Amino acid sequence: MTIIHDMNIIPRLVSTALAQRLNVMLAVVVTGAQQTGKSTLAEQLVQGERALPLTAPAPSADTKR
């Protein structure tokens, strides 16, 4: 099975503001809905530097009520 992903990068309105903050802050948190390009945007802005994605673990059966 072959899966082809056509990845067109959409310019983000927040790119400039995020880049400015990354120049003066040690850490910046980007939050939002799933599958909206947060990690991709961060990776583009820190090219070659370290980016640490933090994802919340799925709730376990013990934590569901």
Stockholm file with secondary structure:
# STOCKHOLM 1.0

chainA/1-65         MTIIHDMNIIPRLVSTALAQRLNVMLAVVVTGAQQTGKSTLAEQLVQGERALPLTAPAPSADTKR
#=GR chainA/1-65 SS CCCCCCCCCCCCTTHHHHHHHHHHCSCCCCCCSTTSSHHHHHHHHTTTSCCCCCCCCCCCTTTCC
#=GC SS_cons        CCCCCCCCCCCCTTHHHHHHHHHHCSCCCCCCSTTSSHHHHHHHHTTTSCCCCCCCCCCCTTTCC
//
